[in-house]
Amino acid sequence: MGDVPLSKEFSDLKEKLHGLLVDKVNTTPDWSQYNDNEQKNLIRQFIEYQINTNFRSIPLNKIERDRLIREIIQEAKGFGPLDPLLADPSISDILVNGAKNVYVEKNGKLYKTSITFKDNHHLRNIIERIVSKVGRRIDEKSPMVDARLPDGSRVNAIIPPLAIDGPSLSIRRFRADSGTMESLLKWGSVSAEIAQVLEAAVAARLNIVISGGTGAGKTTLLNSLSAKIPNTERIITIEDSAELALQQEHVVRLETRPANIEGEGQVSARDLVINSLRMRPDRIIIGECRGAETLDMLQAMNTGHDGSLTTLHANSPRDALSRLETMVMFSGIDLPERNIKSQIASAINIIIQVSRLSDGTRKVTKVSEIVGMEGDVITMQDIFVWEQTGTGVNKVMGMHSSTGIRPKFLDKIVAKGIEINPQIFDKSYRHTYLTKNGNTSPMPSTPVAAANKTRDEIVKGTTLNVDLLKRLKR
């Protein structure tokens, strides 16, 4: 994956031309007045002139010449060797372990690429360019940082002495089509029934926590649910590194700030949550709860800021409750354990568990309801679950199903005038999925059943009409 390795002659020429370009830019006083496209065109003209006049003795065919110009522009204006990877929409993660080891994730699988950096100093320069664009820094005093690319992709970097074998860079790609419920339906991450219930829960202003492991799809689902918030509401988002891509008109995006080189000026997520309460929000969305801000979020949910959403790292809905309890303790306020649990039980309505399966696909694996307290225990019940039924060729087979429990939050949804067929909560109900032609059909329960089920049988078994899908796509 990537271009063929460079010859020494090609690399030397590239280094010389890049040095000449840097000198030229540094001695051009009005360089900053040109926009990015103009600067790229000027760089192209400068390199072509140098090749045609001062380096005519070096033979270059058209492919080599084009590559030389492209890579120098990438070094000067882009992110160097990373640019072709960032331009590939099929890549979901880019992982750089030192200058000579670059991996990518495609379709849930990791692959090593042929792309390399010249050395660790070269990689370090690219990292510094990435983080400086969002006002962050990385150096020996602050050797790890979270940042983002202009397209919203999430970046984490760590350098020596913490990274023993050289700078390490991790980029979680932002997908332009990942913020819609239609995308989740298309990927089979949710059934049409689960999508309908979650959309209704957002409209009814239920408080929702999305739980899952790293790379499970928490932010993708958060984007999808946030897109269902009415355009008339004022939304405040709080993130460590801005990733949410809400399209509503009335959105205020807040981002935490690390301390400066003197150790001052830090603005934490907790600071922003407290401040957001003074900004007259209709909804508060916290990209991820990690610490003391959890208590303030719960208090906001309990004091009229219904319909708030957040994510956290946990392996199950029950684990998510334990994580919430632990993070409330980070606030420094000495609350009895039962009071903490009571705050959680009264604030949160739904926990959605998302998981990344062994074949790389991402699924909503549980939708659970917080019911209340029994003694000192928070009670909850699973409403929908995903059940694995077998394995195919590089594919995990399974389907979503209802547990047979009618959720208490359904009354709140109905009270808002939102209609939901109560039969979808029956244990015998067959969940439906989006097909290639945009219709819905039941998911066969096993690979054998899938092979034997004809198209006519699928159409006859359809239990959800296309009108629902059209509404979910909006």
C-alpha positions in Angstrom: 0.0 0.0 0.0 1.5 3.4 -1.0 4.1 4.4 -3.6 7.2 2.4 -4.3 10.2 3.2 -2.1 12.3 6.2 -3.3 15.8 5.8 -4.8 18.6 7.7 -3.0 19.0 10.0 -6.0 15.2 10.9 -5.9 15.3 11.4 -2.1 18.4 13.6 -2.4 16.8 15.7 -5.1 13.6 16.0 -3.1 15.5 17.2 0.0 17.4 19.8 -2.1 14.3 21.2 -3.7 12.5 21.3 -0.4 15.4 23.3 1.1 15.3 25.8 -1.8 11.6 26.1 -1.4 11.9 26.9 2.4 14.5 29.6 1.6 12.2 31.0 -1.1 9.2 31.2 1.2 11.2 32.7 4.0 12.4 35.5 1.7 9.0 36.2 0.3 7.5 38.9 2.5 3.9 38.7 1.2 3.7 34.9 1.2 1.0 34.8 3.9 -1.3 37.0 1.7 -1.9 34.1 -0.7 -4.5 31.5 0.1 -3.7 27.7 0.2 -4.5 27.0 -3.4 -2.5 30.0 -4.6 0.5 28.9 -2.5 0.3 25.4 -3.9 0.3 26.7 -7.4 3.3 28.9 -6.7 5.1 26.0 -5.1 4.4 23.9 -8.2 5.7 26.6 -10.5 8.8 27.1 -8.4 9.7 23.3 -8.3 9.1 23.0 -12.1 11.4 25.9 -12.8 14.1 24.4 -10.6 13.8 21.0 -12.3 14.0 22.6 -15.8 16.9 24.9 -15.1 19.1 23.8 -12.2 18.5 20.1 -12.2 18.2 19.2 -15.8 21.0 16.7 -15.6 18.9 14.4 -13.4 16.6 12.3 -15.6 13.0 12.2 -14.5 10.1 10.7 -16.3 6.6 12.2 -16.0 5.5 9.9 -13.2 8.7 10.7 -11.1 8.3 14.4 -11.8 4.6 14.5 -10.8 5.4 12.5 -7.6 8.3 14.8 -6.7 6.1 17.9 -7.0 3.2 16.2 -5.2 5.3 15.1 -2.2 7.0 18.5 -1.9 3.6 20.2 -1.8 2.5 17.7 0.8 5.5 18.5 2.9 5.1 22.2 2.6 1.3 22.5 2.8 -0.1 19.2 4.0 0.9 16.4 6.3 3.7 14.9 4.2 3.5 11.1 3.8 0.1 11.0 5.6 -1.7 12.9 2.8 -2.4 9.9 0.5 -3.8 8.0 3.5 -5.9 10.9 4.6 -7.3 11.1 1.1 -8.5 7.5 1.1 -12.1 7.4 2.4 -11.9 3.6 3.1 -9.3 4.1 5.8 -10.8 4.4 9.3 -7.6 4.6 11.4 -3.9 5.6 10.8 -1.4 4.4 13.3 2.2 5.5 13.2 4.8 3.7 15.4 8.0 5.6 14.7 9.2 6.8 11.4 9.3 3.4 9.6 6.1 1.7 10.7 2.8 3.0 9.4 -0.4 1.0 9.7 -4.0 1.6 8.6 -7.3 0.0 9.4 -9.6 -0.8 6.5 -12.9 -2.6 6.9 -12.0 -3.4 10.5 -8.6 -5.0 9.7 -5.1 -3.7 10.3 -2.6 -3.5 7.4 1.0 -2.3 7.3 1.7 0.2 4.6 4.9 0.9 2.6 4.7 4.5 3.6 7.6 5.8 5.8 8.9 9.1 7.2 12.5 10.1 6.5 13.4 9.8 10.2 11.8 10.5 13.6 12.6 14.2 13.3 10.6 14.3 10.1 7.7 12.6 11.9 8.0 14.9 14.9 7.7 17.9 12.5 4.5 16.6 11.0 3.0 16.0 14.4 3.9 19.5 15.5 2.3 20.9 12.3 -0.9 18.9 13.1 -1.3 20.0 16.7 -0.2 23.7 16.1 -3.2 24.2 13.7 -5.6 23.8 16.6 -3.5 25.8 19.1 -2.0 22.7 20.9 1.7 22.0 21.5 3.9 19.0 22.0 7.4 19.1 23.4 9.5 17.5 26.2 7.4 19.4 28.9 4.1 18.3 27.3 5.0 15.0 25.5 1.4 13.9 24.7 -1.5 15.7 23.2 -5.0 15.3 21.8 -5.9 17.3 18.7 -8.0 17.2 15.5 -7.5 17.6 11.8 -9.4 20.2 9.8 -11.9 17.5 8.6 -12.7 16.6 12.3 -10.5 13.5 12.5 -9.3 12.8 16.0 -5.5 12.8 16.7 -3.4 11.6 19.6 0.3 12.0 19.6 3.0 11.0 22.1 6.8 11.6 21.8 10.0 10.6 23.7 10.8 10.2 26.5 7.4 8.7 27.0 7.4 7.0 23.6 10.6 4.9 23.9 10.9 3.9 20.2 10.2 7.3 18.7 7.1 9.5 18.2 3.7 7.7 18.0 0.7 9.1 16.2 -2.9 7.8 16.1 -5.5 9.3 13.8 -9.2 8.2 14.1 -10.7 9.3 10.8 -13.9 11.3 10.6 -16.3 10.0 8.0 -18.6 12.5 6.4 -21.4 9.9 6.2 -21.1 8.6 9.7 -23.4 11.1 11.4 -26.7 9.8 10.2 -29.1 7.1 11.4 -29.4 6.1 7.7 -25.7 5.2 7.8 -26.1 3.0 10.9 -29.1 1.3 9.2 -27.1 0.8 6.0 -24.2 -0.8 8.0 -26.6 -3.0 10.0 -25.4 -1.4 13.2 -29.0 -1.1 14.3 -32.3 -2.5 13.2 -35.1 -0.2 11.9 -37.0 -0.7 15.1 -34.1 0.2 17.4 -33.5 3.3 15.2 -37.1 4.3 15.6 -37.1 3.9 19.4 -33.8 5.8 19.8 -35.0 8.6 17.5 -38.2 8.8 19.6 -36.2 8.9 22.8 -34.2 11.9 21.6 -37.4 13.7 20.5 -39.0 12.9 23.9 -35.9 14.5 25.7 -34.8 11.3 27.5 -31.2 11.4 28.9 -29.0 8.9 27.1 -25.5 7.5 27.8 -23.7 5.7 25.1 -21.2 3.1 26.4 -18.6 1.1 24.6 -14.9 0.3 24.1 -12.3 2.1 22.0 -13.3 2.2 18.3 -16.8 0.7 19.0 -18.6 3.6 17.4 -19.7 5.7 20.4 -19.0 9.1 18.7 -20.7 7.9 15.5 -23.9 7.0 17.3 -23.7 10.2 19.3 -23.5 12.2 16.1 -26.5 10.2 14.7 -28.7 10.8 17.7 -27.7 14.4 18.1 -28.8 15.0 14.5 -32.4 14.1 15.6 -32.6 17.1 18.0 -35.1 19.7 16.7 -33.6 22.7 14.9 -35.5 25.0 17.3 -33.4 24.0 20.4 -30.2 25.6 21.7 -27.5 22.9 21.9 -24.2 23.3 23.9 -21.5 20.7 23.0 -18.5 20.1 25.2 -15.5 18.1 24.0 -11.8 17.6 24.6 -11.2 17.6 20.9 -14.1 18.8 18.7 -15.5 15.9 16.7 -19.3 16.3 16.7 -20.7 17.6 13.4 -24.1 18.9 14.3 -26.0 20.6 11.5 -28.6 22.4 13.5 -28.6 26.2 13.4 -28.3 27.0 17.2 -25.2 25.1 18.3 -22.5 26.4 20.5 -19.3 24.3 20.4 -17.0 24.4 23.4 -13.6 22.7 23.6 -11.3 22.1 26.6 -7.9 23.7 26.8 -4.7 22.2 28.3 -2.4 24.2 30.5 0.2 26.4 28.8 4.0 25.9 29.1 3.9 27.7 32.5 1.2 25.2 33.7 -1.5 27.8 33.7 -4.7 28.5 31.7 -6.2 25.0 31.7 -9.9 24.9 31.1 -11.4 21.5 32.0 -14.5 19.8 30.8 -16.0 20.4 34.3 -15.3 24.1 33.9 -17.2 24.1 30.6 -20.1 22.1 32.0 -20.5 24.5 34.9 -20.3 27.5 32.5 -22.7 26.0 30.0 -25.5 26.0 32.6 -25.3 29.8 32.5 -25.7 29.8 28.7 -29.4 28.9 28.7 -29.0 25.5 27.0 -31.9 23.3 25.9 -29.6 20.4 25.6 -26.0 19.7 26.8 -24.0 17.1 24.9 -20.7 16.0 26.4 -18.5 14.2 23.9 -17.1 11.9 26.6 -17.3 11.8 30.4 -13.9 11.0 31.9 -13.8 12.6 35.3 -15.2 15.2 37.7 -17.5 16.7 35.0 -19.8 13.6 35.4 -21.3 15.0 38.7 -22.2 18.3 37.1 -23.7 16.5 34.1 -25.9 14.4 36.3 -27.0 17.5 38.3 -27.8 19.2 35.0 -29.9 16.2 33.9 -31.7 16.3 37.2 -32.4 20.0 37.2 -34.3 20.6 33.9 -31.8 19.9 31.2 -33.6 16.9 29.8 -32.5 15.3 26.6 -28.8 15.5 27.3 -26.4 13.0 25.8 -22.9 11.7 26.5 -20.5 8.7 26.0 -18.1 6.8 28.2 -15.8 3.8 28.1 -17.3 0.7 29.5 -17.9 -2.9 28.4 -21.5 -3.3 29.4 -24.4 -1.2 30.7 -23.8 -2.4 34.2 -20.1 -1.5 33.9 -21.2 1.9 32.7 -23.0 2.5 36.0 -19.9 1.5 37.9 -17.8 3.9 35.8 -20.3 6.7 36.4 -20.1 6.1 40.2 -16.3 6.2 40.1 -16.1 9.4 38.0 -18.5 11.2 40.3 -16.0 10.5 43.1 -13.4 12.4 41.1 -15.3 15.6 41.8 -13.8 15.8 45.3 -17.3 16.2 46.8 -17.8 13.7 49.6 -21.1 12.1 48.7 -22.5 8.9 50.3 -22.4 6.0 47.8 -26.2 5.7 47.9 -26.7 9.4 47.1 -24.4 8.9 44.1 -26.4 6.0 42.8 -29.6 7.8 43.4 -28.4 10.7 41.3 -27.5 8.4 38.5 -30.8 6.4 38.7 -32.9 9.6 38.6 -30.8 11.4 35.9 -30.3 8.7 33.2 -33.1 7.0 31.2 -31.2 4.8 28.7 -27.8 3.3 28.3 -26.9 2.1 24.8 -24.1 -0.4 24.5 -22.0 -0.4 21.3 -19.4 -3.0 20.4 -16.9 -3.8 17.8 -17.2 -7.4 16.7 -14.4 -9.7 15.6 -15.1 -9.1 11.9 -14.6 -5.3 12.4 -18.3 -4.4 12.2 -19.8 -2.2 14.9 -23.2 -3.0 16.4 -25.6 -1.6 19.0 -25.5 -4.7 21.2 -27.8 -3.6 24.0 -30.4 -0.9 24.7 -31.0 -0.9 28.5 -33.4 1.2 30.6 -32.5 2.5 34.1 -35.6 1.7 36.2 -34.8 3.1 39.6 -33.4 1.9 42.9 -34.0 -1.2 45.0 -32.2 -0.8 48.3 -28.7 0.3 47.4 -28.7 -1.2 43.9 -29.6 0.6 40.6 -32.1 -1.5 38.8 -32.0 -1.8 35.0 -33.6 -3.9 32.3 -32.5 -4.8 28.7 -35.0 -3.7 26.1 -33.1 -4.8 22.9 -30.1 -7.0 22.5 -27.9 -8.3 19.6 -27.4 -12.0 19.5 -24.7 -13.8 17.6 -26.1 -16.8 15.7 -23.1 -18.1 13.8 -20.1 -17.1 11.6 -19.7 -16.8 7.9 -16.7 -16.1 5.7 -15.0 -13.3 7.6 -18.4 -12.3 8.9 -20.1 -12.6 12.3 -23.8 -13.5 11.8 -26.5 -12.4 14.2 -29.6 -10.2 14.7 -31.2 -7.8 17.0 -34.1 -9.0 19.1 -36.6 -7.7 21.7 -36.4 -9.0 25.2 -40.2 -8.9 25.7 -40.0 -6.1 28.2 -42.1 -3.0 27.6 -39.9 -0.1 28.8 -41.2 2.5 31.3 -39.8 5.3 29.1 -42.4 4.4 26.4 -45.0 6.4 28.5 -42.8 9.5 28.2 -42.5 9.0 24.5 -46.3 8.5 24.0 -46.9 11.6 26.3 -45.0 13.7 23.7 -47.4 12.6 21.0 -44.9 10.2 19.4 -46.4 7.0 18.0 -44.5 3.7 18.4 -46.0 0.3 17.7 -45.8 -1.5 21.1 -45.5 -4.9 19.3 -41.9 -4.2 18.5 -41.1 -4.9 22.1 -42.6 -8.4 22.0 -40.1 -11.2 22.2 -41.5 -12.8 19.1 -41.1 -9.7 16.9 -38.7 -10.0 14.0 -36.5 -7.0 13.6 -36.0 -5.5 10.1 -33.0 -4.1 8.4 -32.2 -1.8 5.5 -31.6 -3.6 2.2 -29.6 -2.4 -0.8 -32.8 -1.1 -2.5 -33.7 1.0 0.5 -36.5 -1.3 1.8 -36.6 -3.2 5.0 -36.5 -7.0 5.5 -36.2 -9.4 8.5 -32.6 -10.6 9.1 -32.3 -14.4 8.7 -31.1 -15.9 12.0 -28.3 -18.2 10.6 -26.1 -18.4 7.6 -28.1 -21.5 6.5 -31.4 -19.7 6.9 -30.0 -16.8 4.9 -29.0 -19.1 2.1 -32.4 -20.8 2.0 -34.6 -17.8 2.3 -35.8 -16.6 -1.1 -36.5 -13.0 -2.0 -40.3 -13.6 -2.1 -40.2 -14.9 1.4 -38.2 -11.9 2.6 -40.7 -9.5 1.0 -43.6 -11.4 2.6 -42.0 -11.3 6.0 -41.4 -7.6 6.0 -43.0 -6.0 9.0 -41.9 -2.4 8.8 -42.9 -0.2 5.9 -40.7 2.1 3.8 -42.4 5.2 5.3 -40.5 4.6 8.5 -37.2 4.3 6.7 -37.9 7.6 4.8 -38.5 9.3 8.1 -35.3 7.8 9.7 -33.3 9.0 6.7 -34.2 12.6 7.4 
